[in-house]
């Protein structure tokens, strides 16, 4: 910045052409202005300037163009503050871990997995990427979080907050390609030597998960039903989906989303939720004031509601709220699509995203949010959130509380209050979830 200001001053004050100013000239004038050396400068000598003229110019550099010691110190301090301060890093990591109920029993590896899609010839690719990232990719966030969480000083301060991360725990960023189901680990070169022994086992497990997930998904995307019994062939088909220019449906994405489950993960352990639920880990026992629940309901839940309504409106009226068939789309100006060459710009999702064989594949239901928490506790958190009351009051989101301290009885939010949902028998947690799903 200072060097650019010196060049500007030379052009304005001395009428020196830019091509006659060398890097050495700028560096020498800067050192004189900062009082590291004394003049005359080589440039002043070449231009036959007097000591008085150069002195006046140096003073202008200090007074007008801010090339002086104090300003340099301030600039260096600002540069040193690029990024998060240590206090900010500790706050972000602690809040994120507590938000998902993770303050103990850390594994050797903690994977921070962002997600993205990979398709060709697909103007709707960003619709398959991260909604919370504005249609971007989640890997940069995962890498930043891992870098902060692996810092010894951050961990020391977390220990003071009751979050004890073992020395052999390593946070590793990764990205899940939702089209091929491949999970790719990143920053492996930073992995401590003692973890390399376990890396191959981790990678083998992720590869197996890729194949099993593909075996579930590919028959739903037009693949042969036999692929469900052949994970290797299913994974190969999923990989082809990422490069097929003629593929109008590379993946279903978040189609058929219907509900979000906020609670401990043992609540849904062993259930087949059929890829219809947003899952947010949460443990109300770590949130005595309810602030973390408020954050979940005002941020992740709202993002889920955006995604849900995007699919909802695109399927109830595919021509007006959706964008019609991809087959007839032309990209307009690299920022939108139009049907053929005479239509308006299209909004919403295409029919290939929400319909199958001409019939709705996405069920147009408004988002149901199930929260595992005592009903009085949850009611207090909901009451504190003014900005989501319109969503709740308008019926765009339906909140159901599953009270773990009251035999998991369900309380439904209606008309601003929670009402007990009566049932003739008392099912266990999993049966209740299956009924709602």
N, C-alpha and C positions, 0 to 999 in steps of 0.2 A: 504494500500500500504506500509506504513512504517513498519508495523508488518511483512509483508512478506519479506521485505528487511532485517530485523533483523534476521529472521530465516535463510535466505540465508547466512548472514554474520557469524552466529554461526557455520553453517555447513562448510563453507570455511575456516574461520580463526581459529576456535577452534576445528574443527573436532567433533562437538557435533552431535550425531545421532538425526534425527528429532523426533523420538519417545521419546527422553529424554528431549525435550524442552516443557515446559508447558506454558499455556497462561499467567500465573502469571509471569513467567520468562521474557517473551517478553514484557509484560506491564511494568515491573520494569526497564528493560534496556532502554526502550523508554523514560520513565520519567527521567532517569539519563541523557540520551543524550540530552533531551530538557531542562535540568538544572532545572527541577522541584523538584528533590530530589538529594541527594548525595549517593555515594556508601559506602561500597562495596555491590554488589548485592548478593542475595541468591545463584544464579548460580555460581558466582565466588567463593564463600565460599565452595560450595559443591565440586568444582573441584580444590580447594586448589591453586587458582591463586593469585598472588601477586597484590598489589595495582597498581604497575607499569604496569603489564600486562593488568589489567582491564582498566586502564586509556588509554593505547594505543588502545585497542579495541573500547572504547567509541569514541575516536578521529577519528578512521576509520569509525565508523557509521556516524559521522558528515561530514567527508570530502569526503568519497567514496560513501557511501550508502545514502547520503542526508537526514539523520534523524536528523534534526536540526530545530531550531525555525523558521528561515526565510522560509525554504522550507515548513514547516507545514503551515505557514501563506499563502503562495502561493497556496498550495493545497486546503485549506479551501476557498480561494477566487475563485478558479476554480470550486469547488463543488457548490459554491453559484451561479455560472453563468450557471449551467445546466438548460436548457430550454431557453425561450426567455426573454430578458430584458424588462423592462417596455416600453422603447422607441420602441422596436421591436413589442411588443404586440399592442401598439397604432397604429403603422404604418400598421400592417397586418389587424387589424380590420377596420380601416378607409378606406384602399384601397379596401377591400372586399365589404364593404357597398356601397361605391361610385361606384364600378364596376357594381353593379346591380341597381344603381339609388336609393338607400335606405338611405336617410338622414333625413327623417321626417315621421310623421304619423305612428309611431311604434305602433304595437298592444300590447296587454297585454302579449301575448306569441309570440315569434319569433322562429319558428321551424327550426332547422338546420338538414336536413334529408339526411343522407348518404344512399347509397343503396347497396344491396347485393342479391344474389339469394340463394335458398336452394333446393338442389336436392340430390338424392342418386344414386350411381352407374353411375356417369356421369363424365367422364374424361374432359369434356368441361365446367365444372362448372365455372371456372374462366372467360370464355368467356361471361358469363352472369353477372359477377361482374363489378366493376368500371374500365372502360378503362383508365381514368386519374390516377387511383391508380395502374396501371400496373397489372390489374386483381385482385386487392385486394378488401377489403371492406371499405366503406366510413365512418363507425361509428367513428373510432379513430379521424379522422379529425374534425368531427362534435363536439365531446366531448371537444377537445382542443379549438376550436373556441368559444364554449359556455362558457367555463371556463374563457377565457380571456375577452370576451364581458360582462360578469357579474361582473367583478371587478370594485368597485367604483372608484379607482384611474384611471383606463383606461377610464371610462366614463367621469371623470372630464376633462381629457386631450382631449377627443373627442369633448367635448363641446367647447373647445377653437378653434377647427377646424371647428365649425359650425354644428357638428353632435350631436344633442341633443336627448339623449335617456331618456325617462321618468323613474322616479324611480320605477314605477310599471310594467315596461317592463322586461320580463325574457326570456333569450335565453335558449332554451331547445334542447338538442341533441336527435335525433331519428334515426331510421334506417327503410328503406322501403324494405321489402322482395318482390322483383319483381316477384317471383314465386307465392306466395300466396296473394300478395297485402296487407299484414298486415303491418301497421306502428306501431312500438314499441317505446314508449318513454323511455329514459334513464336518469339516475341521478335524478330521481323523488325525492329521499331522500333529495336533496339539495334545493328543491323548497321552497320558503318562505311561511310561514303559510297563508299569505293573498291571495295566489294564489290557495290554495287547494280547495276553494269554486268553482273555475272555471275548475278544472282539469277533473271532471267527464264529464262536457259538452264537453270538448275538446276530450276526449277519445271516447265518444259516436259519435261525428262527424267523427272521424277517422275510427271508425268501420263501419259507414254507407258508407263512401267513399270506404272502402275495398269491401263491398258487391256490390256497384254499378259498380266499376271498374271490378270486377270479372264477373258481368253480361254482360259487354261489351266484355270481352276477351275470356271467356270459349267457346262460340259458334265457335270462330275462331280456337280453339284448339281441335276440334273434338267433343265438347259437343253438346247436343241436342239444337236445336234452341229455345226451350221453356225456356232455362236457361236465356235468355235475359229478360224474364218477372218474373224470380224467383231469386232475388239476394241472398237469403239465400242458396239455392241449388247450385248456381254458386260458392259462397264462399267456400262451402264444397268441391266441385270438385277441386277448386284451392288449397285447403289445401292438398288434396290427391295427387296432382301432386308433392308435395315436398317429399313424402315418397315412391313413386311407383318405385321400382327397374326396372320395365320393360318399364318405360316411356322414349321414345327416344326424345320426344319433350315436356319438362315440361313447356316451355314458348317460345314465339317468340323472346323475347329479343329486340334487336334493328333492327331486320329484317324489311325491307321496309323503312328504313331511307332514306330521299331524300334531305332534306334541313335544314338549321339552320336559325332561325329568331332572330336577334339582335335588340332589341328595347324595348319600353315601353310595358308593358303587356296589356294595354288597346287596343293595336294594334291587338291582337289576341283574345280579350275577346269575348266569345260566339261562337267561331269557333270550329268545330270538325276537328281537324288536323289529325285524324285517326292514331295517334301514329307514325307519319312519320317525325316529326320536332324536332330538338334540339332547346330548347328555352333558350335564354340568355337575362335576363332583362338588359336594358341599357338606359340611358337618356343622350343624347348628351349635354343637357343644363348644366349638372354638370361636363362636361369634356371640358373646354374651350381650352385646349392645344391638345386635342386628344390623350393624353397618355393612357387613359383607353381603348379607342377603339383599339389602337395599341396592348395593352395587350390581349384583347379579340381575335383579329385576329391572333396573334402569338402564343396563347396558347390554349384556348378552341376550336377555329376553327380548329387548327391543329389536336387536338385529335379527333374531329368529322370527319375530313378527313381520319385519320387512320381507324376509325371504318367503314366509308363509303366504302373505298377501300378494306377493308378486306371482306366485304359482296360482293362488286362488282366483284372481281376476283373469289371469291368462287362460284359465280353463273354463270359467263360466261364460266367457264371450271371447272366443279365440280370434275373431276378426276385428273387434273394436278395442278390447283391452289387451289381447295378445297380438302377435305380429303375423299370423297366418303361416303358411308353409315356407320352409327354408328353400324349397326347390325353386321358387320364383323370385327369390331375393337378389337384389343387386346392391352392392356396397356404394353408398353415396358419400363422397367427400371424406372417406376414412373415419367418419364419426357416427354413421347411422346406416340403416338399410331401408330400401323401398321395394315394393312389389312391382316387378317389371320395370317399366321406364316412365310411368305416369302417376304413380301413387304418391300419397303423402308419406312422410317418414314414419316408419312403423315403431310402435312401442310395445313393451311386454315381451313375453316369451313365445317362441314358435310352437306350432302344433306338434312337432316332433319331440318336444320336451315334455308336453303334458298329455298328449293323446297316444293311444296305441291301437292300431287297426281301426282308426276312426272313432274310437270310444275313449272317454276320459280314463287315463291311467292314473293321473293325480286326482285324489279325492278332494273336492273343494270344501274343506272344513277349516274353520278358524282355529288358530293355535290354542292348544290346551297345555297349560303349564302345571305340572305336578310338583309340589314342594314338600320335602320331608322335613317337618319342623312342628313344634307345638303350635296349636292354632292361635293362642293368644300372642305368642311371640311373632308369628308370621303376620297376624293382623296388624300389629303395631308397625312392622316394617312397611307393609303395603300402605298404611295410612299416612306414612311420612313422605310418600313419593307423589308429589302433586303432578309431576309431568306425565305420569302414566295413567292417571285417573281417567283421562279421556279415552284411552285404549280400553281400560277395564269397563268403564261406564257405558261405552258404546258397543260393548260386546265383541270387540275385535280380538280380544284375548280372554280366555276363560281360565281362571286360577282355581286349582283344587289343592287343598292342604291335606297331607297324609300325616296324622299326628302319631309319632312313634311312642308318645307317652300315654296314648289313649287307644291302644290296641290297633293302631293304624286305621282308625276310622277316618272316613273322607269328609271334608268340609268344603262345600262349593261356594265360591264368591258370587253372590247375586244381590242386586240392588244395594250395593255398598256394604253388605254384611255377609259373614260366612254362615252357611246353613248346613247342618248335619245331613249327609246323604244316608238315609236309612237303608239297611239291608237285612234280609231275613236270617242270614247266617254269617258267621265271621270267618271269611277266608284268610289265608295267610297273605303275606306281602306280595309274593309272586303271583298268586291267583288273582289278587286285586288288580295288579298291573296288567296282567293278561286280559282281564275283562275290559279295562279301559282301552288297551291297545286294539 
